[in-house]
Amino acid sequence: MNATEIRASVSLASIFGLRMLGLFLILPVFAVHAKTLTGGENATLVGLALGMYGLTQAIGQIPFGIASDKFGRKRIIVIGLILFALGSFIAAGADHIFWVILGRAVQGAGAVSAAVTALIADSTREEHRTKAMIMVGGSIGFTYAASLVLAPVLYKFIGMSGMFLLVAALSILAIGLVLFVVPEAPARSPETASFMQILLDGELMRMNLGVFALHAIQMSMFVVLPTVLVQSAGLALDQHWKIYLPVVLISFILMLPPIFLGEKRGKMKQVFVSSIALLMVVEIGLWSAVSQPQLSFNLVVMLLLAFFVAFNILEASQPSLVSRMAPAGARGAALGVYNTMQAIGLFVGGAGGGLLAQHFGGPTVFKVGCLLTLAWLIIASSMKSLPSRSKSKQAVPV
């Protein structure tokens, strides 16, 4: 990667990470904190507060992505970050769970994931794009690990309101990065496609369904796991980081060899499908573990490690594949659809996970997650093989 590619990738990955902090920072503590809010004893509303961010993301991703194709990536990213900061201020003043839901809705309305990812794709050569997406994945993984460590500590000292205000400040910092650090995007490519072509492309549809499943499973897990660790494992909330931090960091190291070898040897399909299979094993394991009268602490830790290895591989590889499959001039639209499905997954996972947990119990959340992963595995197993990096400009063999 040349200096411009590195600068663009690092700065945009940082912006992505700052945004994701707004999502991740409340995950480890909100299910417990919600009980202090009016209406917070309702698990369905708690899940809705977690997932509402995803719903409004889903509504905004395609318009923001198309707008970034037409009006420029950086302008659209700044508008989205302003909305994200505004939503954080609303949530910071909440004393009723409905205000948190509203704040999360406005946060999610700043739907710039497609524009950020498209700008990374615009700013990098195809043979280096997966590296850039791994930087994004790394920023998400680091942000997630940091949030798991910091969230209980921050909650103790500054409370949930202070955490939302911190997220608003970081959003304003991200605007500065966009305006003064991120390089200007190259001229847009004349190669384009209609929105319906993007929407109905078979291989892009596989990626879109996959990212929906991945984030629905992730969000639903964290409707259940924090409470399970407190009640069944006897682990205080401010001690959860001792599990999450090493698990996330180790998983990030373990995910690198499969991706690099898969890219180099043209075996990304095998890596991709194997990661989905591993995810299904994790869901089965958590279903079994949470169903037992006595929770096996060591088993849960091992399953979390396996989950994050699979999650990181899939999270890093899918947007890179979408950017390679879509016409260069329609990347914003393609990534808008992709990120819409991601956001719908976040909403369905949060709201659906809360609904299932309240009415059918925690094990049912993992049972449904297992079925969803199985459906994804079947769909992904018939995808086309993917070229190695050295052959990335050739047609993809069937």
C-alpha positions in Angstrom: 0.0 0.0 0.0 1.3 3.5 -0.8 1.2 6.4 1.6 -2.1 7.8 0.4 -3.8 4.4 0.7 -2.5 3.9 4.2 -3.6 7.4 5.2 -7.1 6.9 3.8 -7.5 3.5 5.2 -6.2 4.3 8.7 -8.2 7.6 9.0 -11.4 6.1 7.7 -11.0 3.0 9.8 -10.7 5.3 12.8 -13.9 7.1 11.9 -15.6 3.8 11.5 -14.3 2.8 14.9 -15.5 6.0 16.6 -19.0 5.5 15.2 -19.1 1.9 16.2 -18.1 2.9 19.8 -21.6 4.5 20.0 -23.1 1.1 19.3 -20.7 -1.1 21.3 -20.2 1.1 24.4 -23.6 0.5 25.8 -23.9 -3.2 25.0 -22.1 -4.6 28.1 -24.1 -2.5 30.6 -27.4 -1.4 29.1 -29.4 -4.5 29.9 -28.5 -4.0 33.6 -28.8 -0.1 33.5 -32.2 -0.2 31.8 -33.7 -1.4 35.1 -33.0 2.0 36.6 -35.1 3.7 33.8 -38.9 4.1 33.7 -40.1 1.3 31.5 -36.7 -0.5 31.6 -38.0 -3.6 33.3 -39.6 -4.6 30.0 -37.1 -6.8 28.1 -38.8 -6.1 24.8 -38.2 -2.4 25.2 -34.6 -3.0 26.3 -34.1 -5.0 23.1 -35.8 -2.3 21.1 -33.4 0.3 22.6 -30.5 -1.8 21.6 -31.8 -2.5 18.1 -33.4 0.8 17.2 -30.1 2.1 16.0 -30.1 -0.7 13.4 -33.6 0.1 12.2 -32.9 3.7 11.3 -29.5 2.7 9.9 -31.5 0.4 7.6 -33.7 3.2 6.5 -30.8 5.6 5.8 -28.0 3.4 4.3 -29.3 3.2 0.7 -30.1 6.9 0.4 -26.8 7.9 2.0 -24.9 5.5 -0.2 -26.6 6.7 -3.4 -26.1 10.3 -2.3 -22.4 9.6 -1.8 -22.1 8.4 -5.4 -23.8 11.6 -6.6 -22.6 14.3 -4.3 -19.3 13.1 -2.9 -18.4 10.8 0.0 -16.9 13.3 2.5 -19.9 15.7 2.5 -22.3 12.8 3.2 -20.1 11.4 5.9 -20.1 14.8 7.8 -23.9 15.0 7.6 -24.2 11.6 9.1 -21.8 12.3 11.9 -23.7 15.4 12.9 -26.9 13.3 13.2 -25.0 10.7 15.2 -23.9 13.4 17.7 -27.4 14.8 18.0 -28.8 11.4 18.8 -26.2 10.9 21.5 -27.2 14.2 23.1 -30.8 13.1 23.2 -30.0 9.7 24.8 -27.7 11.4 27.3 -30.7 13.2 28.9 -33.0 10.2 29.0 -34.8 9.2 32.2 -37.3 7.0 30.4 -36.4 4.2 28.1 -38.5 5.7 25.3 -36.0 8.7 25.2 -33.2 6.3 24.8 -35.0 4.6 22.0 -35.5 8.0 20.3 -31.8 8.9 20.8 -30.7 5.6 19.4 -33.0 6.2 16.4 -31.4 9.6 15.6 -27.9 8.1 16.1 -28.7 5.5 13.6 -30.1 8.0 11.1 -26.5 9.1 10.5 -26.1 6.1 8.2 -22.7 6.6 6.8 -21.2 3.1 6.8 -21.8 2.7 3.1 -20.2 6.1 2.3 -17.2 5.3 4.5 -16.6 1.9 3.0 -17.1 3.1 -0.5 -14.5 5.9 0.1 -12.1 3.3 1.3 -12.7 1.2 -1.8 -12.3 4.3 -4.0 -9.0 5.2 -2.3 -7.3 1.7 -2.6 -6.3 -0.5 -5.4 -8.1 -3.8 -5.6 -5.1 -5.9 -4.6 -4.9 -4.0 -1.3 -8.6 -3.6 -0.6 -8.9 -6.5 1.7 -6.0 -5.1 3.8 -7.9 -1.8 4.1 -11.1 -3.7 5.1 -9.1 -5.6 7.7 -8.0 -2.2 9.1 -11.7 -1.4 9.4 -12.4 -4.8 11.0 -9.5 -4.2 13.3 -10.8 -0.8 14.3 -14.2 -2.4 15.0 -12.5 -5.2 17.0 -10.3 -2.8 18.9 -13.3 -0.5 19.6 -15.3 -3.5 20.8 -12.6 -4.7 23.0 -12.1 -1.2 24.4 -15.8 -0.8 25.0 -16.0 -4.1 27.0 -13.1 -2.9 29.2 -14.2 0.8 29.5 -18.0 0.5 29.6 -18.3 -0.9 33.2 -15.7 1.6 34.4 -17.2 4.6 32.6 -20.7 3.6 33.8 -19.5 3.5 37.4 -17.9 7.0 37.2 -19.9 9.0 34.7 -23.1 7.0 34.3 -25.0 6.3 31.1 -25.6 10.0 30.4 -21.8 10.6 30.6 -21.2 7.7 28.2 -23.6 9.1 25.6 -22.0 12.6 26.0 -18.6 11.0 25.4 -19.8 9.4 22.2 -21.2 12.8 21.0 -17.7 14.3 21.6 -16.0 11.5 19.7 -18.5 12.1 16.8 -17.4 15.7 16.6 -13.8 14.6 16.6 -14.6 12.3 13.7 -15.9 15.2 11.7 -12.5 16.9 12.2 -10.8 13.8 10.8 -13.0 13.7 7.8 -12.4 17.4 7.0 -8.7 17.7 7.7 -7.1 14.2 7.6 -8.9 12.0 5.2 -7.5 12.5 1.6 -9.7 13.7 -1.1 -11.4 10.9 -3.0 -10.2 10.2 -6.6 -12.5 11.0 -9.5 -15.5 8.8 -9.6 -15.5 5.9 -12.1 -17.8 6.1 -15.2 -18.5 2.3 -14.7 -22.0 2.1 -13.1 -25.2 0.1 -12.9 -28.8 0.7 -12.2 -30.1 0.3 -8.6 -32.2 -2.7 -9.7 -29.1 -4.4 -11.1 -27.3 -3.9 -7.8 -30.4 -5.1 -5.8 -30.9 -8.3 -7.8 -27.4 -9.4 -8.4 -27.2 -13.0 -7.1 -23.7 -12.8 -5.6 -24.4 -9.5 -3.9 -27.6 -10.9 -2.5 -25.6 -13.7 -0.8 -23.4 -11.1 0.9 -26.5 -9.0 1.9 -28.3 -12.0 3.5 -25.0 -13.0 5.2 -24.4 -9.6 6.9 -28.0 -9.6 8.1 -27.6 -13.0 9.7 -24.2 -12.1 11.2 -25.3 -9.0 13.0 -28.7 -10.3 14.1 -26.8 -13.1 15.8 -24.3 -10.8 17.4 -26.9 -8.4 18.8 -29.2 -11.1 20.1 -26.4 -12.7 22.0 -25.8 -9.5 24.0 -29.4 -9.2 25.0 -28.9 -12.5 26.9 -25.2 -12.9 27.8 -24.6 -10.0 30.2 -27.5 -11.1 32.5 -26.5 -14.8 32.2 -22.9 -14.0 33.3 -24.2 -11.9 36.3 -26.9 -14.3 37.4 -25.6 -17.8 36.5 -21.8 -17.3 36.6 -21.8 -14.9 39.5 -19.6 -12.5 37.6 -20.1 -8.8 38.5 -20.8 -6.5 35.6 -17.6 -4.5 36.1 -15.6 -7.8 35.8 -17.0 -8.8 32.4 -14.1 -7.1 30.6 -11.8 -9.8 32.0 -13.5 -12.2 29.7 -14.2 -10.0 26.7 -10.9 -8.2 26.3 -8.6 -11.3 26.0 -11.2 -13.1 23.9 -11.5 -10.3 21.3 -7.8 -9.5 21.1 -6.8 -13.2 20.7 -9.6 -13.7 18.1 -8.3 -10.8 16.0 -4.8 -12.5 15.9 -6.3 -15.9 15.0 -8.5 -14.4 12.2 -5.5 -13.0 10.2 -3.9 -16.3 8.9 -7.1 -17.7 7.4 -7.9 -14.5 5.5 -4.4 -13.9 4.2 -3.9 -17.5 3.1 -7.4 -17.7 1.6 -6.8 -14.5 -0.4 -3.4 -15.6 -1.6 -4.4 -19.2 -2.6 -7.8 -18.4 -4.0 -9.5 -20.3 -1.1 -11.7 -17.5 0.3 -14.9 -19.4 -0.4 -13.6 -22.2 1.9 -12.5 -19.8 4.6 -15.9 -18.0 4.3 -18.1 -21.1 4.5 -15.9 -22.6 7.3 -16.4 -19.5 9.3 -20.2 -19.7 9.0 -20.0 -23.3 10.1 -17.9 -22.3 13.1 -20.6 -19.7 14.0 -23.3 -22.4 13.9 -21.2 -24.6 16.2 -21.0 -21.6 18.6 -24.7 -21.1 18.6 -25.4 -24.7 19.3 -22.8 -24.6 22.1 -24.4 -21.5 23.7 -27.8 -23.0 23.4 -26.7 -26.1 25.3 -24.6 -24.1 27.9 -27.4 -21.7 28.8 -29.9 -24.5 29.0 -28.0 -26.3 31.8 -28.9 -25.6 35.4 -25.2 -24.9 36.1 -23.4 -22.7 33.6 -20.0 -24.0 32.4 -17.9 -20.8 32.7 -14.9 -22.3 30.7 -17.2 -23.5 27.9 -18.7 -20.0 27.5 -15.3 -18.5 27.3 -14.2 -21.0 24.6 -17.4 -20.4 22.7 -17.0 -16.6 22.8 -13.4 -17.0 21.4 -14.7 -19.1 18.6 -17.5 -16.7 18.0 -15.2 -13.7 17.6 -12.8 -15.6 15.3 -15.7 -16.4 13.0 -17.2 -12.9 13.4 -14.0 -11.1 12.6 -13.3 -13.1 9.5 -16.8 -12.6 8.1 -16.9 -8.9 9.1 -13.6 -8.2 7.4 -14.1 -10.2 4.2 -17.7 -9.4 3.2 -17.4 -5.6 2.5 -14.2 -6.2 0.5 -16.1 -8.8 -1.6 -19.0 -6.5 -2.1 -16.7 -3.7 -3.3 -15.1 -6.1 -5.8 -18.4 -7.5 -7.1 -20.1 -4.1 -7.6 -19.3 -1.6 -10.5 -16.9 1.1 -9.3 -19.4 3.9 -10.0 -22.1 2.2 -8.0 -20.2 1.1 -5.0 -22.0 3.5 -2.8 -25.4 2.0 -3.8 -24.1 -1.6 -3.5 -22.6 -0.9 -0.1 -25.8 1.0 0.9 -27.8 -2.1 0.3 -25.2 -4.2 2.2 -25.2 -1.9 5.1 -29.0 -1.7 5.1 -29.1 -5.4 5.6 -26.5 -5.1 8.3 -28.6 -2.5 10.1 -31.8 -4.6 9.8 -29.8 -7.4 11.3 -28.9 -5.2 14.3 -32.5 -4.2 14.7 -33.9 -7.7 14.4 -31.3 -9.1 16.6 -31.8 -6.6 19.4 -35.6 -6.3 19.3 -36.2 -10.0 18.4 -33.7 -11.2 20.9 -35.4 -9.2 23.7 -38.8 -10.5 22.6 -37.6 -14.1 22.6 -35.8 -13.8 25.9 -38.9 -12.3 27.6 -41.5 -14.8 26.3 -39.5 -18.0 25.7 -36.3 -17.7 27.7 -32.6 -17.2 26.9 -31.9 -20.6 25.3 -34.5 -19.9 22.6 -32.4 -16.9 21.5 -29.5 -19.2 20.7 -31.8 -21.9 19.2 -33.2 -19.3 16.7 -29.7 -18.1 16.0 -28.6 -21.6 15.2 -31.4 -22.0 12.6 -30.6 -18.6 11.1 -26.9 -19.6 10.8 -27.9 -22.9 9.2 -29.9 -21.1 6.5 -26.9 -18.8 5.8 -24.6 -21.8 5.6 -26.8 -23.4 3.0 -27.0 -20.2 0.9 -23.3 -19.5 1.1 -22.2 -23.0 0.2 -23.3 -22.5 -3.4 -21.6 -19.1 -3.9 -19.0 -18.8 -6.7 -15.4 -19.4 -5.9 -13.4 -16.2 -5.4 -10.1 -15.3 -7.2 -6.8 -15.0 -5.5 -5.3 -11.4 -5.1 -2.9 -12.0 -8.0 -5.9 -12.9 -10.3 -8.3 -10.3 -8.9 -8.8 -8.6 -12.2 -9.9 -11.8 -14.0 -13.4 -13.1 -14.2 -14.6 -15.0 -11.2 -14.9 -18.7 -12.1 -18.1 -20.5 -11.4 
